[in-house]
Every structure is written in structure tokens, then in C-alpha cells.
Amino acid sequence: MSKVKATNRSSAKDKPRPWHIGPLKGSFMALSIIGFLVSVYLIYPSSINWGTAFILVFIAMFIASVISMTHAPVINEKR
């Protein structure tokens, strides 16, 4: 039996980019703002641990939506 040696013939365009920013909907940003406000006014006063956790999650969502808004590629839609 002969062994066939595998060759790597991938080109530069086949390699994945290390970090790809995808477009997010506007409702994602609205949900992060509303969730932050609900967490601050309703959850945080009754439970500091849960309130802090929810606040951090909604802040991360807001930051992701701002990054997506500024750096995501513009998608042209055909009408």
C-alpha cells in the first residue's frame, strides 16, 4: 500500500478572519437600555448580587450594539 501525502492548497482568501463584527438589530440596543434600567430600579435594590450581574450583562449588550453600529459592514437590501 502506498501512502498519499495530503497537501494544503488553501489560499489566503479561504482563511477565516480572526474577528468578524456582525450587524445587530436596533431592538438589541433598546433591549439593553430597558434591561439596564429595570435592573437598576427593580432588581438591584432587592438583591445586590443579581442586580450587579444583570447590570453587567446589559452593559456588555450595549457595548456590543455600539461596536456593531460603528464597525459592522453595511448590507444593501434589494427592494
Secondary structure, DSSP 8 states (H G I E B T S, - for coil): -----------GGGS--S-------HHHHHHHHHHHHHIIIIIHHH-HHHHHHHHHHHHHHHHHHHHHHHHS-------
